[in-house]
């Protein structure tokens, strides 16, 4: 009897040793990736795809250990510099900043789409009800070279306001612009979700939204350095596949409650505001999120055209294919 007990105990110990070895082996096979995210993006809805991929284990399933890194505070204009300096491996970036950096000599390139057509709201103090009320007022905009400001200036122009009719102030990031509206000098600001919905619920005025002023364009992407990606192709393919799973999860109505929870916890808003944000994204006619991270070269070319119209790029305008590498989406079975 005692001998049987000892044999049983030995089998348990042996199984535990094997399990430990397997766990260490699995950990050793995990690929580490540093994902760069601007401080402004980390506290906005634009963190949604990466947050879902992390929380639902899509990166782990692909053998990736993805660490979100916020290398510098401020806007996305800093992210390609961080990528080029090898502080990070992949990064969230708005397409105008990617284009400008690549034109200046960076080998950064887009490998998937994070947000297609953003919805930015022009929100004003309660006393301001019309565009005419903005004449002579201070308007908080984003980086002058980005699509947010380009599209918002188009919206203002469509409603009869020339640049000289209002005073523009650059405030990077929705949280900072919201602060300027609530506590600072701004009479109106450009806000993303869910902060725009929160402000509207508090009685601030919604004057208009950016997607009414601009055609389809490609807003944010995941970027890598070509030279780094050539040496780490498997890691990039697995990353792209995990992001594709994240978008599929977000689009599946069966996961609505889980997605709302991610939005609420990540951004720090109520479940009600998070649900309104998700509903806004899925309204007919609004194509905010990609289905699986696919890149539309036509939409990217639209960004280039917008930058040309704003005088940010010289003729002849470059072609979109210069700034995107579709091989990783192809290899991941996405596009």
Order of alpha helices (4+ residues) and beta strands (2+ residues): alpha-beta-alpha-alpha-alpha-beta-alpha-beta-alpha-beta-beta-beta-alpha-beta-alpha-beta-alpha-beta-beta-alpha-alpha-alpha-alpha-alpha-alpha
